[in-house]
Each structure stands twice: as C-alpha cells, then as structure tokens.
Amino acid sequence: MKRFVPFVVVIFLLALGAISQVFLSRRTPVKTPSVGTGVVAALGGLRSVASEVVWFRAERLQQQGRFGELVQLSSLLTFLEPHVPEVWLYAAWNLAYNVSLRMPRMEDRWRWVYAGIRLLRDDALFWNPGDPDVCYDLAYMFELKVGHTIDNASHLYREEWRKIVSDVAERGAWHELKMNPEEMARLEREHGVDDWSNPQASALYWALHGLQKADKRQRIRLEQVVRQSKMLYNKNKEKKTI
C-alpha cells in the first residue's frame, strides 16, 4: 500500500496539471468546472497529500531558481486549493517579481507583471471575494511594482497601464478591470482621485476594498498602503501641475 499511494498521487498530479493548464489558459474562472471538479473529487483523501507534494516541489524549485517550472507548478496549486489565498499570493508574486525580472526585454517584463496582477484580480478574488490579503498584495503591486521606481522598467509599466485604463474608460468597461463604478465614485469624493490611469489610484482602490473584511492585523497593513498610495498619488499630481 505504501508503494501504491505515491504512484496514484503522481498519476493524479499529471491529470490535474493538464486540466489546470486548460483552465488557466482561458483566463476566466468558472464556478463549476465539471471535469476539474470530478478529478479533484476523485482524489478524495489524497487531495491534501497531493497539495503537500506540490508545495514541497514548489519550494525546491524556488530555492533552485527554476521559476519557469515553478509557474506551471503554481498553476497546479491554485487548481488544487482555489479557496486558499496563500496559494494565489505565492503564484502571483513569482510571476510579477521573480519571473518578470528574468526577462531581457522590458516589454516582456510587463507581460509577466500584468499576469501577476490579473491572477490576483481576476482569479484569486473570484474564488476568494474581497479577501484582505489578496487585496493587499494586489494594491501593493500597483503601489510599488507599477507606481514606484523599484524596477528600472517601471516607467514602461506605467505607460502600459495608462493605455489599458484609457481604453477601458473610453468604453466605460470598468468591469474588465473588476472595478465597481460606485466604489470609484466614493474614492473620487472622499480621497480626491481624478486620474485612474495613475497606478496609485488602483492601489488605493484595492486597499480600501480589502479593508471591508479585514481583521486587526490585515487592517494595519492595508491602512499603511492607503496612506502611502494616497501620498504618492498626490505627489504625482503635483508634478503634473508644475
């Protein structure tokens, strides 16, 4: 039996890996992925074992700097444990921070950074609506990775983000960015936001969104992002008026 269990886990992992690639390639999560749900259900008690195996392998790959393989394995983790926010945070961080910096061209870096943003915004919050930790990481990406100078390609990120927001604003399609016009209007009234192409505005939006369900620990972190993103937003606004 001890010899048989690892073999079964490997078979299921291979099947799950193939299925997860199909779902993630579509970039649109579904509430009832019939095939995927069937496979995960078939795992039964082995599901937790499979998750542990994948986590262990992912940590080894990260230590070895093999981020290409890590991305694929992270996709499998999000498929196995979609309601565990830490899985999404781990996957998105690797995309936006580790993999992106290995790209030689700045344009390619942006694709990976935006992939990390979309993973949190479009997928993680779909499975974990309003989760404060997911909102924090999403806000932090906008504040630091896109809106600051931590990356020497940040000027390109801001320009690409401006193009995306300009297109969405022109079509009135804020739902594509998973943003609620009513929440946006409140930010405009209470915080003086009038330029949504500024990434600090999105940082402020998602930090405030996460505060709605935050506990004491999460609230401290999110309020810090609110203060910082608001300060940076106003600073950028002053530069434009000079």
C-alpha positions in Angstrom: 0.0 0.0 0.0 2.9 2.4 0.9 4.3 1.8 -2.6 1.0 2.2 -4.3 0.0 5.6 -2.8 2.9 7.7 -4.3 2.2 6.1 -7.7 -1.5 7.1 -7.5 -0.6 10.7 -6.4 1.7 11.1 -9.4 -1.0 9.9 -11.8 -3.5 12.4 -10.3 -1.0 15.2 -10.4 -0.3 14.7 -14.1 -4.0 14.7 -14.8 -4.6 17.8 -12.7 -1.6 19.5 -14.3 -3.1 19.1 -17.8 -6.5 20.2 -16.7 -5.2 23.2 -14.8 -3.3 24.4 -17.9 -6.6 24.4 -19.9 -8.5 26.4 -17.3 -5.7 28.9 -16.8 -5.2 29.4 -20.5 -8.8 30.5 -20.7 -8.1 33.1 -18.0 -11.8 33.1 -17.0 -12.6 31.0 -13.9 -15.9 29.1 -13.8 -17.9 28.3 -10.7 -18.4 24.7 -11.6 -15.5 23.3 -13.7 -17.2 19.9 -14.2 -14.2 18.0 -15.4 -11.8 19.6 -12.9 -14.2 19.1 -10.0 -14.6 15.4 -10.9 -10.9 14.9 -10.9 -10.4 16.7 -7.6 -13.3 14.8 -6.1 -11.7 11.6 -7.3 -8.6 12.4 -5.2 -10.6 12.2 -2.1 -8.3 11.9 0.9 -5.3 12.1 -1.4 -6.0 15.7 -2.2 -4.2 17.0 0.8 -1.3 14.6 0.1 -1.1 15.9 -3.5 -1.1 19.5 -2.2 1.7 18.8 0.2 3.7 17.1 -2.6 3.3 20.1 -4.9 4.1 22.6 -2.2 7.3 20.7 -1.3 8.3 20.6 -5.0 7.5 24.3 -5.5 9.7 25.3 -2.6 12.6 23.2 -4.0 12.2 24.9 -7.4 12.2 28.3 -5.9 15.3 27.6 -4.0 16.9 26.4 -7.2 15.7 29.5 -9.1 13.8 27.4 -11.7 11.0 29.9 -12.0 9.7 28.7 -15.4 8.8 25.3 -13.9 7.6 27.0 -10.7 5.0 28.9 -12.7 3.5 25.7 -14.0 3.5 24.1 -10.6 1.9 27.2 -9.0 -0.9 26.8 -11.5 -1.5 23.3 -10.3 -1.6 24.6 -6.7 -4.2 27.2 -7.5 -6.3 24.4 -9.1 -5.9 22.1 -6.1 -6.6 24.8 -3.5 -8.5 27.7 -5.1 -10.0 28.8 -1.8 -6.6 29.2 -0.1 -5.5 32.8 -0.7 -1.8 32.0 0.1 -1.7 29.8 -3.0 -2.6 32.7 -5.2 -0.3 35.1 -3.5 2.6 32.7 -4.0 1.8 32.2 -7.6 1.3 35.9 -8.4 4.4 37.0 -6.6 6.5 34.7 -8.6 5.0 36.0 -11.8 5.3 39.7 -11.1 8.6 39.7 -9.2 10.7 36.6 -9.9 9.9 35.6 -13.5 9.5 39.2 -14.8 13.0 40.2 -13.7 14.5 37.4 -15.7 13.1 38.8 -18.9 15.7 40.6 -21.0 13.2 43.0 -22.7 11.1 45.5 -20.7 8.0 44.7 -22.8 8.3 41.1 -21.8 8.7 42.1 -18.1 5.4 44.0 -18.3 3.5 40.9 -19.6 4.6 38.9 -16.5 3.9 41.7 -14.1 0.4 42.2 -15.5 -0.1 38.4 -15.5 0.5 38.6 -11.7 -1.9 41.4 -11.3 -4.6 39.6 -13.3 -4.1 36.4 -11.4 -5.0 38.2 -8.2 -7.6 40.5 -9.5 -9.4 38.2 -12.0 -8.9 34.7 -10.4 -7.9 34.9 -6.8 -10.7 37.4 -5.9 -13.2 35.3 -7.9 -12.6 32.3 -5.7 -12.0 34.4 -2.5 -14.2 37.6 -2.9 -12.9 40.6 -1.0 -10.1 38.6 0.7 -8.0 41.3 2.6 -4.7 39.5 1.9 -5.3 39.2 -1.8 -6.4 42.8 -1.9 -3.2 43.9 0.0 -0.9 42.1 -2.5 -2.8 43.5 -5.4 -2.7 47.0 -4.1 1.0 46.6 -3.2 1.8 45.6 -6.8 0.2 48.7 -8.1 1.8 50.9 -5.5 5.3 49.5 -5.6 5.9 47.5 -8.7 4.0 49.7 -11.2 3.7 53.0 -9.5 7.1 53.3 -7.9 10.8 53.1 -9.1 11.7 49.7 -7.6 12.0 48.3 -11.1 14.0 50.1 -13.9 11.2 49.2 -16.2 8.5 50.9 -14.0 8.2 53.8 -16.5 7.1 51.3 -19.1 4.7 49.6 -16.7 3.0 53.0 -16.0 2.7 53.8 -19.7 1.2 50.4 -20.5 -1.2 50.7 -17.6 -2.2 54.2 -18.8 -3.1 52.6 -22.2 -5.2 49.9 -20.6 -7.1 52.4 -18.4 -7.6 54.9 -21.2 -9.2 52.2 -23.4 -11.4 50.9 -20.6 -12.5 54.5 -19.6 -13.4 55.3 -23.2 -15.6 52.3 -23.5 -17.0 52.5 -19.9 -15.9 48.9 -19.4 -14.6 49.1 -15.8 -15.9 45.6 -15.2 -13.0 44.4 -17.3 -10.7 45.6 -14.5 -13.1 44.2 -11.9 -13.7 47.8 -10.6 -17.0 49.0 -9.3 -18.0 52.5 -10.5 -19.8 53.2 -7.3 -16.7 52.5 -5.2 -14.7 54.5 -7.7 -17.1 57.5 -7.3 -16.7 57.2 -3.5 -12.9 57.4 -3.8 -13.2 60.4 -6.0 -15.4 62.2 -3.5 -13.6 61.2 -0.3 -10.0 61.0 -1.5 -9.8 63.4 -4.4 -9.0 60.7 -7.0 -9.5 62.1 -10.5 -6.9 60.2 -12.6 -7.5 56.4 -12.7 -4.6 56.0 -15.1 -2.3 56.7 -12.1 -1.4 53.2 -10.7 -1.6 54.7 -7.2 -5.3 55.2 -7.7 -5.7 51.4 -8.2 -3.5 50.8 -5.2 -5.8 52.9 -3.1 -8.9 51.3 -4.6 -7.9 47.7 -3.8 -6.5 48.6 -0.3 -9.8 50.2 0.6 -11.7 47.3 -0.9 -9.8 44.9 1.3 -10.5 46.9 4.4 -14.1 45.9 4.3 -13.4 42.4 5.5 -10.0 43.0 7.3 -9.2 41.8 10.8 -6.9 43.8 13.0 -3.6 42.5 11.5 -4.8 42.9 8.0 -6.2 46.4 8.7 -2.8 47.7 9.8 -1.2 46.6 6.6 -3.9 47.8 4.3 -4.1 51.2 6.1 -0.4 51.6 5.5 -0.9 51.1 1.8 -3.8 53.6 1.8 -1.6 56.2 3.3 1.4 55.5 1.1 -0.6 55.3 -2.2 -2.5 58.5 -1.4 0.7 60.3 -0.6 2.3 59.1 -3.9 -0.8 59.9 -5.9 -0.8 63.5 -4.6 2.9 63.8 -5.3 2.5 62.7 -8.9 -0.4 65.0 -9.2 1.7 68.0 -8.1 4.4 67.1 -10.6 1.9 67.3 -13.4 0.6 70.7 -12.4 4.1 72.2 -12.2 
